[in-house]
Each structure stands twice: as structure tokens, then as C-alpha cells.
Amino acid sequence: MLEDIKVRCGCIAVGEVQCDKCRKFIENGERYLLNYDEQENTQRLCIDCCLECGYLIHEEEKGKQITTFLSYD
């Protein structure tokens, strides 16, 4: 059962980080998603690719717009 678990971590770019899907460079301070799969492979996705894949949502909380990475499907 544990081998089916995928982990997603919302991160902030420090240094040179490149999106593994669109190959765009993610600038310092920008948010990106780090995916770990069952084989411990990692994938870095920029905000645009996260939106396209459905890993990111925009919500309103306490009158403010927030962006949240989804931690599961």
C-alpha cells in the first residue's frame, strides 16, 4: 500500500530551478511544485504547468486570493 503514495511539496525557488515539463527557468522567489513518485523520481513543475495538470487551485480565504498546491489527486 505504501508504494502507491505520491508526495507533492510546494517549494520556493532558490538558485537555478527549471520546470521539467515546459523547460522554463523558475526565478528566485517563485513557487513551484516538487513531485516524488513511487520510484523516488522527482519532477519540478512551474505554476503554469501545475495549473494545466490540475495540481494547483486558486481559493479565497478571509477575503484574500490564495494559491494552494493540491497534496493528492
N, C-alpha and C positions, 0 to 999 in steps of 0.2 A: 504494500500500500504506500509506503514512504517513497518508493521510486517514481510515483506519479506526481509528486509535488513539484511545482514550479515556484520559484521565488522571484518577485519583482521588487526592485528598490529604486525609489526616486532619489536622484543624485543631483549635485550641483557641480558643473564642470570647473575643474582647476587644472590649468595647463591645456595641452592639446588633446581634445577628445573628438572622435569622428563617428558619425552615425553609421551603423553597419548596414542600413537599408538604402538610404539615398546618398551616402558618402559625404554629406555636408559636414563641415567642421563646426563643432559646437563651441561657442565663445565662452571665455571665463565668466562665471556667474550665471550662465544659462542652465536651466533644468534639463535633465534627460533621464531616461529610464534604463536601468540595468536589469536585464533578464538573465536568470540562471535556469537551465533546463535539467532534465533527469541525468544527462551525461556530464553535468557540470560545465557545459559550454556557456559562454557569456555572449550577450548581444546588447549593444548600446543603441538606443533609439532617441532621435531628437523629438521635440514636441510635435512637429508636423506629422512625423511618421506614427507617433503614438495616437494622435487623433485619427489618422487614417486606419489604424489597426484596431481602434476601439479600446485602447488601454488608458485613455485619458478622458475625463469629463470636466465640464465647467458647471459649477453649482453656485448658488447664492446662500451665504451663511451670515447671519446678523447684518443683513443689508449690504454685504460686500461680495463681489465676484471672486470665487476661489477656483483654482485648478487642482484636481486630485488625480493621482495615478491610481488605477484600479489594481488591487493586490491579487485578484483572482478573476477567472472567466465567468 
